[in-house]
Amino acid sequence: MSIVKQYPKISPEEAVSHIFHGATVAFSGFTNAGAAKLIPKAIAEQAHRLHEKSKPYKIRVLTGASSGASIDEPLAMESAISYRSPYQSGPKLRSQINSQEVEYVDMHLSHMSQTVMGGFQGKIDFAVIEATEISPDGRVYLTSSIGASPAYLKYADRVIIEVNHHHSKRLREMADILVMPPPPHRFPVPFHHPLTKIGCPYAVVDPAKVIGIVENDAPDQVPKFTPGDERSEKIAEHVVRFLLDEMLAGRIPKEFLPLQAGVGNVANSVMAALARNPYIPPFQMFTEVFQNSLLTLMEEGRLTGASTTSLTLTPDMLDRMYNNMDFFAPKIVLRPQELSNHPGVIRRLGVISINTALEFDIYGNVNSSHVFGTDIMNGIGGSGEFTRNAYISIFMAPSIAKGGKISAVVPMCPHIDNNEHSVQIVVTDQGLADLRGLGPKQRAEKIIETCAHPAYREYLWKYLESSRTGHIRHNLEKSFELHVNLMENGMMLPDLDLEKVAAA
């Protein structure tokens, strides 16, 4: 790179004056970690001013993953989004997507950079990227997430850098950044250990593309997850017992295997239970999100290393990390999401994936993303990449929700994110079903007997018995009856005595 540039410091309003109606804007952020903070709010304010004058103003929004409080919600509140990909969160944007006001493309997260490179997302007009520093020759040191930011810096026409002084400059010690070349010129990713590094501590941008720098000192807006409840604890017990049995059977080596865990209180409960068990050795993770619970496990010596693309830590926990970087920096690697979620690496390392589901059917098909098969919640995220390629793939869900009005085990999922060919283990607070080596009928019997809540077992047994005989038994007239009941009556079994369910 031959250009050396002194970048002008500009206000958010000056930066946003360049962003036109219909522009495609790629923001940093994987969850709210490392998300752009000032520019999205300034865009929302500009949309508000223009909409008051009856002028159109919407943009197409790309990120690494969800960025609800930082990006999605401020823009959605001003109806400033026309298109969103690859993942989203936030009630306002979710409502706009489900009412078809916003076009949403839900994607496997490791695919994002390649679709940008191939032009499938159209021209990227602007990249808005948070960094701790940008050098005159275009080295960009990212903050608490890597996500898809390196690709956005490379392929965007114009770039705005949010230099955030709140973040530790020592984050570069964790960063391992590489933008994959286009096929067929790709090379094997030589990770043989979760902490292997093959790239640089910085991303790269052509200095000529940089409009300017916007400075701030704002922490990431990562909310606290609710503590695990009794059902989460029971799920965790089932998972730990299963993994111990796998170790005793010799299917998991004594040094254990790397783990991947999704976001949320159920996953946090499982990780805590694994750490408490004296027979589970200290372990490592090859995952996409590093949460609060993992920081504590690392301090306790139970988690010895982690590869991730995002430090999704609440502000107090992130400050705790920054105050002890001598300890944490050698134990954590931050990568682009096309590497943190790389299918070949997941399979090579023998990752055990642990993710949550909205529901799963009696054959082990999993719905992670849509209510009634129609309304998006958040998206598939990285669960598909890990599930399909994991050494052992586990999905978890509480057996019932809304006091028993909803069952997590249904005859047929109206939307499927991870199908029966990839899902090996399903678990609820009722029990764990190991589906490996079982045919469809045996899977159905195992799931109903082991995972379904007692209040729903009789219905599910009758469904299976009344279904048309075939390799996979289904009654197409009744396969979505529970979902129809829920839409029409507010509960899947209208005659169910919820007081008895609660007492049980």
C-alpha positions in Angstrom: 0.0 0.0 0.0 1.7 3.2 -1.2 -0.6 5.8 0.1 0.1 7.4 3.5 -2.8 9.6 4.7 -3.5 12.0 7.6 -7.2 11.3 8.3 -9.4 14.2 9.1 -11.4 14.1 12.4 -15.0 14.7 11.6 -18.3 14.9 13.5 -20.9 12.2 13.2 -23.1 14.7 11.3 -20.3 15.3 8.8 -19.8 11.6 8.3 -23.5 10.9 7.8 -23.8 13.7 5.2 -22.1 11.4 2.8 -24.5 8.5 3.3 -27.3 8.8 0.8 -30.8 7.2 0.5 -30.5 3.7 -0.8 -26.9 3.2 0.2 -25.6 -0.1 1.4 -23.8 0.4 4.7 -21.7 -2.3 6.3 -21.2 -1.8 10.0 -18.7 -3.4 12.4 -20.2 -5.5 15.2 -20.8 -9.1 16.0 -23.6 -8.8 18.6 -23.2 -5.4 20.2 -19.5 -6.1 20.8 -17.3 -3.9 18.6 -20.4 -2.3 17.0 -20.3 1.1 15.5 -21.9 3.5 18.0 -22.2 7.1 16.9 -22.8 6.8 13.1 -25.9 4.6 13.4 -27.5 7.1 15.7 -26.6 10.0 13.5 -28.1 8.1 10.5 -31.3 7.6 12.5 -31.4 11.4 13.3 -30.9 12.2 9.6 -33.7 9.8 8.7 -35.9 11.5 11.2 -35.2 15.0 9.8 -35.8 13.9 6.2 -38.9 11.9 7.0 -40.4 15.0 8.8 -40.0 16.7 5.4 -41.7 13.8 3.6 -38.4 12.9 1.9 -37.4 9.2 1.6 -34.4 7.9 3.5 -33.6 4.3 4.1 -30.3 2.3 3.9 -29.4 -1.3 3.4 -27.7 -2.6 6.5 -25.0 -5.3 6.8 -23.1 -6.3 10.0 -21.2 -9.3 11.3 -24.2 -10.6 13.3 -26.9 -9.0 15.5 -26.3 -5.5 16.8 -29.7 -4.7 18.3 -29.2 -1.8 20.8 -26.3 -0.3 18.8 -27.5 -0.5 15.2 -30.8 -2.3 14.5 -33.1 -0.6 17.0 -32.0 3.1 16.5 -32.4 2.7 12.8 -35.6 0.7 12.9 -37.2 3.3 15.3 -36.8 5.8 12.5 -37.9 3.4 9.7 -34.4 3.9 8.2 -33.7 0.3 7.1 -34.9 -1.2 3.8 -32.7 -4.4 3.9 -30.9 -6.3 6.6 -28.4 -9.2 6.5 -27.0 -11.6 7.7 -28.6 -11.7 11.2 -30.6 -9.3 13.3 -32.1 -8.7 16.7 -34.4 -6.2 18.4 -38.2 -6.1 18.7 -38.8 -3.1 16.4 -36.8 -4.4 13.5 -38.2 -7.9 14.0 -41.7 -6.4 13.7 -40.8 -4.5 10.5 -39.3 -7.7 8.9 -42.3 -9.8 9.8 -44.7 -7.1 8.3 -42.6 -7.1 5.1 -41.5 -3.5 5.6 -37.8 -4.6 5.7 -36.3 -7.3 3.4 -34.3 -9.7 5.5 -31.8 -12.3 4.3 -31.0 -14.8 7.0 -27.6 -16.4 6.4 -25.0 -18.7 7.7 -22.5 -16.3 9.2 -19.3 -17.8 7.7 -20.8 -17.1 4.2 -21.1 -13.4 4.7 -17.6 -12.3 3.6 -17.7 -14.5 0.5 -21.1 -13.1 -0.6 -19.7 -9.6 -0.3 -16.6 -10.6 -2.2 -18.7 -12.2 -4.9 -21.0 -9.1 -5.2 -24.1 -10.9 -4.1 -24.9 -8.2 -1.6 -24.5 -5.6 -4.3 -21.9 -2.7 -4.1 -20.9 -1.8 -0.6 -21.1 1.9 -0.6 -19.8 2.6 2.9 -18.2 0.7 5.7 -18.5 2.1 9.2 -15.9 0.3 11.4 -15.0 0.7 15.1 -11.3 0.6 15.9 -8.8 1.4 18.6 -6.5 3.0 16.0 -5.8 3.4 12.3 -2.3 4.0 11.0 -1.5 6.4 8.2 -0.8 3.5 5.9 -4.1 1.9 6.5 -3.7 -0.7 9.3 -6.9 -0.9 11.3 -6.8 -2.3 14.8 -10.3 -3.5 15.6 -12.0 -3.5 19.0 -14.0 -6.2 20.8 -15.2 -8.1 17.7 -13.7 -9.0 14.3 -16.8 -10.3 12.6 -16.9 -9.4 8.9 -15.1 -6.0 9.3 -11.9 -7.0 7.4 -14.0 -7.9 4.4 -16.0 -4.7 4.6 -12.9 -2.6 4.8 -11.5 -4.3 1.7 -14.6 -4.2 -0.5 -16.4 -1.0 0.5 -16.1 2.1 -1.7 -15.8 4.6 1.2 -14.9 4.0 4.8 -15.6 5.8 8.1 -13.6 4.8 11.2 -15.0 5.2 14.7 -12.0 5.4 16.9 -13.2 4.3 20.3 -10.8 5.2 23.2 -12.8 3.1 25.7 -11.4 -0.2 24.4 -7.9 -1.5 25.3 -5.3 -1.2 22.6 -4.0 -4.5 23.7 -6.9 -6.2 21.9 -4.5 -6.4 18.9 -2.6 -9.1 20.9 -5.7 -11.4 20.6 -6.5 -10.5 16.9 -5.7 -13.0 14.1 -7.0 -11.5 10.9 -6.9 -12.9 7.4 -9.2 -12.2 4.4 -9.6 -15.4 2.4 -8.8 -15.2 -1.3 -11.5 -16.0 -3.9 -12.0 -19.6 -5.0 -10.4 -21.6 -6.6 -7.2 -20.0 -5.1 -8.1 -20.8 -1.5 -5.7 -22.7 0.7 -6.4 -25.1 3.6 -6.8 -23.2 6.9 -4.0 -24.7 9.0 -5.6 -24.7 12.5 -4.6 -27.7 14.5 -5.4 -26.1 17.9 -8.1 -23.5 18.9 -5.3 -20.9 19.6 -3.4 -21.3 16.3 -2.7 -18.0 14.6 -2.2 -17.6 10.9 -2.9 -13.9 10.2 -2.1 -10.4 11.3 -3.2 -8.3 14.4 -4.9 -5.7 12.1 -7.2 -5.4 9.2 -6.2 -3.4 6.2 -7.9 -0.5 4.3 -6.8 1.6 1.4 -6.2 5.0 3.0 -7.6 6.8 0.0 -11.1 5.4 0.8 -11.2 6.7 4.3 -13.6 9.7 4.6 -12.5 10.5 8.2 -12.3 9.5 11.8 -15.1 9.9 14.4 -13.9 9.7 18.0 -15.8 8.4 21.0 -15.4 6.8 24.3 -18.5 4.6 24.6 -18.6 1.1 26.0 -20.3 -1.8 24.2 -24.0 -2.0 24.9 -24.0 -5.7 25.8 -27.0 -6.5 28.0 -26.9 -9.0 30.9 -28.5 -12.4 30.3 -31.1 -13.6 32.7 -29.8 -16.2 35.2 -30.5 -19.8 34.4 -33.7 -21.2 35.9 -34.6 -24.7 37.2 -35.2 -26.0 33.7 -31.9 -24.7 32.4 -30.1 -26.4 35.3 -31.8 -29.7 34.5 -30.8 -29.4 30.9 -27.2 -28.7 32.0 -27.2 -31.8 34.2 -28.4 -34.0 31.3 -25.7 -32.6 29.0 -22.9 -33.0 31.5 -23.9 -36.6 32.3 -24.0 -37.4 28.6 -20.5 -36.0 27.9 -19.1 -37.9 30.9 -20.6 -41.1 29.5 -19.0 -40.3 26.2 -15.6 -39.9 27.9 -16.1 -43.2 29.8 -16.9 -45.0 26.5 -13.8 -43.6 24.9 -15.6 -41.5 22.3 -14.3 -38.3 23.8 -10.6 -38.3 24.6 -9.4 -37.8 28.2 -8.1 -34.3 27.3 -11.6 -33.5 26.1 -12.6 -31.7 22.8 -13.1 -28.1 22.0 -16.6 -26.8 22.7 -18.9 -24.3 21.0 -21.8 -22.8 22.8 -24.5 -20.5 21.6 -25.7 -17.4 23.3 -28.1 -17.3 26.2 -28.9 -18.5 29.7 -29.3 -22.2 28.9 -25.9 -22.3 27.2 -24.4 -20.4 30.2 -25.9 -22.9 32.6 -24.4 -25.8 30.6 -20.9 -24.2 30.6 -21.1 -23.5 34.4 -22.2 -27.1 35.0 -19.3 -28.4 33.0 -16.9 -26.3 34.9 -18.3 -27.5 38.3 -17.9 -31.1 37.5 -14.6 -32.5 38.8 -14.5 -35.3 36.3 -14.6 -32.9 33.3 -11.0 -31.8 32.6 -10.1 -28.2 31.9 -11.2 -27.5 28.3 -10.9 -25.1 25.4 -13.4 -23.5 23.1 -13.7 -23.0 19.3 -16.7 -20.8 19.2 -18.1 -17.5 17.9 -19.1 -15.6 21.0 -17.2 -15.2 24.3 -19.7 -14.5 27.1 -19.6 -13.4 30.7 -19.6 -17.0 32.0 -16.6 -17.9 30.0 -14.5 -15.1 31.5 -15.2 -16.4 35.0 -14.3 -20.0 33.9 -11.1 -18.8 32.4 -10.2 -17.0 35.6 -10.9 -20.2 37.6 -8.6 -22.2 35.3 -11.5 -24.4 33.9 -11.4 -22.8 30.5 -7.8 -22.7 29.3 -8.2 -21.1 25.9 -10.8 -19.8 23.5 -11.1 -18.9 19.8 -13.9 -16.6 19.0 -14.9 -13.7 16.8 -16.6 -11.6 19.5 -16.1 -10.6 23.1 -19.8 -10.3 24.0 -19.2 -9.2 27.6 -21.1 -6.7 29.6 -19.2 -3.5 30.3 -18.2 -4.4 33.8 -16.8 -7.8 32.6 -15.0 -6.3 29.6 -13.3 -3.8 31.9 -12.4 -6.7 34.2 -10.7 -8.3 31.2 -9.0 -5.1 30.2 -7.6 -4.7 33.7 -5.9 -8.1 33.5 -4.8 -8.4 29.8 -1.5 -10.1 30.9 -3.6 -13.0 31.9 -6.3 -13.0 29.2 -4.5 -11.9 26.0 -2.5 -15.2 25.6 -5.6 -17.3 26.1 -8.0 -15.7 23.6 -7.9 -15.4 19.8 -10.2 -13.1 17.9 -10.8 -14.1 14.3 -13.0 -13.0 11.3 -16.3 -14.9 11.3 -15.4 -16.8 8.1 -12.6 -18.4 10.2 -14.2 -18.7 13.6 -17.1 -20.5 11.9 -15.1 -22.4 9.3 -16.6 -25.8 8.6 -13.3 -27.5 7.8 -11.7 -26.3 11.0 -14.8 -27.3 13.1 -14.6 -30.8 11.7 -10.8 -31.1 12.0 -10.7 -30.0 15.6 -13.7 -32.3 16.6 -15.8 -29.5 18.1 -18.7 -30.4 20.3 -21.5 -27.9 19.4 -24.1 -26.9 22.0 -26.9 -24.7 20.7 -30.5 -23.7 21.7 -33.7 -24.3 19.7 -37.1 -22.8 19.6 -38.5 -26.2 19.0 -37.7 -29.6 17.5 -39.9 -32.3 16.0 -40.2 -35.9 16.9 -37.6 -36.8 14.2 -34.9 -34.4 15.4 -35.4 -31.5 12.9 -34.7 -28.2 14.6 -36.3 -24.8 14.3 -34.1 -22.1 15.7 -35.4 -19.0 14.0 -39.1 -18.8 13.2 -42.4 -18.8 15.2 -45.2 -20.6 13.4 -42.7 -21.1 10.6 -43.5 -17.6 9.4 -42.3 -15.0 11.9 -38.6 -14.5 12.4 -37.1 -14.2 15.9 -33.5 -13.5 15.2 -32.0 -15.9 12.7 -29.9 -19.1 12.2 -26.6 -17.3 13.1 -23.7 -19.7 13.3 -25.6 -22.8 14.6 -25.8 -24.4 11.2 -22.1 -24.3 10.5 -21.3 -25.8 13.8 -24.1 -28.4 13.9 -23.4 -29.8 10.4 -19.7 -30.2 11.0 -19.4 -30.9 14.8 -18.1 -34.2 16.2 -21.1 -34.2 18.4 -24.0 -31.8 17.8 -26.4 -31.0 20.7 -29.6 -28.9 20.7 -31.4 -27.8 23.8 -34.7 -26.3 24.7 -37.0 -26.2 27.8 -39.7 -28.8 27.2 -42.5 -26.2 27.7 -42.8 -22.4 27.5 -45.5 -19.9 28.6 -46.5 -22.0 31.6 -47.2 -25.1 29.4 -49.1 -23.3 26.6 -46.2 -24.2 24.2 -44.4 -27.5 23.7 -40.8 -27.5 22.4 -41.4 -31.0 21.0 -43.9 -31.0 18.1 -44.9 -33.4 15.4 -43.4 -31.4 12.6 -41.5 -28.2 12.6 -43.0 -25.6 10.2 -39.6 -24.2 9.6 -36.3 -26.2 9.8 -32.9 -24.6 10.2 -30.9 -27.8 11.1 -32.3 -31.1 9.8 -32.3 -34.6 11.2 -29.2 -35.5 9.3 -27.1 -33.0 11.2 -28.7 -33.1 14.7 -27.4 -35.9 16.9 -28.5 -35.0 20.4 -31.7 -33.2 21.6 -32.2 -32.4 25.2 -34.9 -30.8 27.4 -35.3 -30.5 31.1 -37.1 -33.9 30.9 -34.2 -35.8 29.4 -31.7 -36.3 26.6 -32.2 -38.3 23.4 -29.2 -39.7 21.7 -30.3 -40.1 18.0 -27.1 -41.4 16.6 -27.7 -44.7 14.7 -31.5 -44.6 15.1 -34.0 -44.8 12.2 -36.9 -42.3 12.0 -39.4 -44.4 14.1 -36.8 -45.1 16.8 -35.9 -41.4 16.9 -39.5 -40.4 17.3 -40.1 -42.9 20.1 -36.9 -41.8 21.9 -37.7 -38.1 21.7 -41.3 -38.5 22.8 -40.4 -40.8 25.7 -37.4 -38.8 26.8 -37.7 -35.2 25.9 -41.4 -34.3 25.6 -43.2 -32.8 28.7 -45.6 -35.3 30.2 -48.5 -33.0 29.4 -47.8 -33.5 25.7 -46.7 -37.1 25.5 -50.1 -38.6 25.0 -50.8 -36.3 22.1 -47.5 -37.0 20.4 -47.9 -40.8 20.8 -51.3 -40.6 19.3 -50.0 -38.5 16.4 -47.2 -41.1 15.7 -49.6 -44.0 15.9 -52.2 -42.4 13.6 -49.7 -41.3 11.0 -49.4 -42.8 7.5 -46.8 -45.6 7.5 -43.7 -44.8 5.5 -40.0 -44.3 6.1 -41.0 -41.2 8.0 -44.5 -41.4 9.5 -46.6 -38.2 9.3 -50.2 -37.3 9.4 -50.3 -34.3 7.0 -53.8 -33.3 8.2 -52.5 -32.9 11.8 -48.8 -32.2 11.5 -49.2 -28.5 12.3 -52.3 -28.8 14.5 -50.4 -27.7 17.6 -49.2 -24.5 15.9 -52.7 -23.8 14.5 -54.1 -24.2 18.0 -51.5 -21.8 19.3 -52.4 -19.2 16.8 -56.2 -19.6 17.3 -56.4 -20.3 21.0 -53.1 -19.0 22.5 -52.1 -22.5 23.5 -51.1 -25.7 21.7 -53.5 -28.0 23.6 -56.6 -25.9 24.4 -58.0 -28.4 26.9 -54.7 -28.6 28.9 -55.0 -27.9 32.6 -52.2 -25.4 33.1 -52.5 -25.5 36.9 -51.6 -29.2 36.8 -48.7 -28.6 34.5 -47.4 -25.9 36.9 -47.8 -28.2 39.9 -46.0 -31.0 38.1 
